[in-house]
Amino acid sequence: MAAIRGRDTKPELIIRKGLHARGLRFRLQGRDLPGKPDLIFPKYRALLWVHGCFWHGHNCPMFHWPKSREEFWLAKIGRNRERDAETWTAARAAGWRCGMVWECALKGGGRLPPGQVIDSLACWLSSDAEEFCIEGQWIDNAAHPPA
C-alpha cells in the first residue's frame, strides 16, 4: 500500500488541468480543512474530493471486495466510508459547498468524456448548488437483459 498515491493521482490531474484551462483557480490539499480536500475553490466557497472507487468503496463495477484478508478490508473500507460522511458533514457545517468526483467518471468502461466532467464541475462552481457528485455511467445488466 505504500506505493498508492494519496495525491496527484491521474483522475485528480485530469480535473486540475481541465479546470485550470477553463480559468478556474484553486488551492491544493487543504490540510486545515475537514478531510483534506483535493481542491479548494475559495472564490466559490467550495471543496472538491476526487475519490478512488476501491479505497472509498464506491458502488460501481470498478469496486470489488478483495478475496484475501476480508475482515481487514471490510474494516478499512468501512472506516473510509464513515470518515467520508463525517468529513462531508463537517465541511457543510463550516459553510463550504462540497463536491465529489468518483474515479469511475474518468476511468473504466463507464467513463465520461473528460470535457463533460470538467464542464459539469464548472457549472456547479458557478451555480448556487450546495453539493455535487459525478460518477461513471454504468448499465445495469439485470435491468437490461441481453436480447
SULBEL-V917345 format. One line per field, one symbol per residue. phi: phi as a letter, one per 20 degrees, with the letter a starting at -180 (. if undefined). A space follows every 10 residues. Layout:
phi->???
This chain:
phi->.feffdblfg ffffffffff fenedbddlf fedgmlffcc dggdlcccdd effffdmfeb ffdcffeelg fgfffffffg fffffffgff fffeneeccc degffdcnfd fdfgffffff fffffeedff cbbcbfddef ffecfff
